[in-house]
Amino acid sequence: MIESADRRIVHFIFDSKKPCLETAFAQKFSKMMSEELEEFQNQQDEDFDAYVEQIAKEEDENDLDNPIKYEPNQYQELELRDLHRIAFAVADSPFQKTDVQKYYPEIHIIGGSGDVIATISPNNRAHEKYGGSNYCENFRDEKLKINDDRKVKLTLSDFQDENTMILLTVKTNDLKKEKVKAADYAKAWFRL
């Protein structure tokens, strides 16, 4: 048992009696799969514009009804709270040793407007804006090491003040300059 006050334990609790509500993504994904997304989005935009007009007219708050509603989620999702750091690690298969480390993680931080704000990889080990997030390798004890792990550590508080998406990618260091097939990536080991 961890007794230190500065450590937190993340509990994953699944309560089937109380399903979580769908996210905006899950809601739009299900509409897209049933080919109703455009109609749904147009109706939602109209309803929300009418809602904003009611607020602008300073109508009674009891009469206001937010049109954006989320039903119980039909998909299984996991919500994490009090998580401060994550790491995305990539390793070569220990069953196929090579002289050169073939696979490595590359993280792209994408802003709300769609631009790539930063990339963290072996070539860019850190970014001045995201000081707590960096690339590292050979972090295991030699006696415990199965293969050469490489990871990008992310401190989530670096990203709390802006609207960003973090894209986790597995890249290959292939010196043969041949076109890499999707099946080649099945040999990479990765975990979050």
Residue pairs with C-beta under 8 A, 6 or more apart in sequence:
2 9
8 82
8 84
10 80
10 81
10 82
10 83
12 78
19 72
19 73
20 72
20 73
20 77
20 79
21 70
21 71
21 72
21 73
22 30
22 70
22 71
22 72
22 73
22 74
22 75
23 70
23 73
23 77
24 70
26 73
26 74
26 75
26 77
27 70
27 71
28 37
28 40
28 41
30 74
31 37
31 40
31 41
44 67
44 68
47 67
48 67
48 68
50 67
51 64
51 65
51 66
51 67
54 63
54 64
55 64
83 156
84 155
84 156
84 157
85 132
85 153
85 154
85 155
85 156
86 153
86 154
86 156
86 192
87 151
87 152
87 153
87 154
87 192
88 105
88 107
88 151
88 152
88 154
88 168
88 190
88 191
88 192
89 105
89 149
89 150
89 151
89 190
89 191
89 192
90 103
90 104
90 105
90 149
90 150
90 151
90 170
90 188
90 189
90 190
91 103
91 146
91 147
91 148
91 149
91 150
91 188
91 189
91 190
92 98
92 101
92 102
92 103
92 147
92 148
92 187
92 188
92 189
93 147
93 187
93 188
93 189
94 146
94 147
96 187
97 147
100 173
100 175
101 137
101 148
101 150
101 173
102 172
102 173
102 174
102 187
102 188
103 150
103 170
103 171
103 172
103 173
103 185
103 187
103 188
103 189
103 190
104 121
104 122
104 150
104 170
104 171
104 172
104 173
105 121
105 135
105 150
105 151
105 152
105 168
105 169
105 170
105 171
105 190
106 119
106 120
106 121
106 152
106 169
106 170
106 171
107 119
107 120
107 121
107 133
107 152
107 154
107 166
107 167
107 168
107 169
108 116
108 118
108 119
108 166
108 167
108 169
109 116
109 117
109 118
109 119
109 120
109 127
109 130
109 159
109 164
109 165
109 166
109 167
110 116
110 117
110 164
110 165
110 166
110 167
111 117
111 162
111 163
111 164
112 162
112 163
112 164
117 129
117 164
118 124
118 127
118 129
118 130
119 127
120 126
120 127
120 130
120 133
120 134
120 135
120 152
121 135
121 152
121 171
122 135
122 137
122 150
124 135
125 134
125 135
125 136
126 133
126 134
126 135
127 133
129 158
130 154
130 155
130 158
130 159
131 158
132 153
132 154
132 155
132 157
132 158
133 152
133 153
133 154
133 155
133 158
134 152
134 153
135 150
135 151
135 152
136 150
136 151
136 152
136 153
137 148
137 149
137 150
137 151
138 145
138 148
138 149
139 149
139 151
140 149
147 189
154 166
159 166
168 192
170 185
170 188
170 190
172 180
172 184
172 185
172 188
174 180
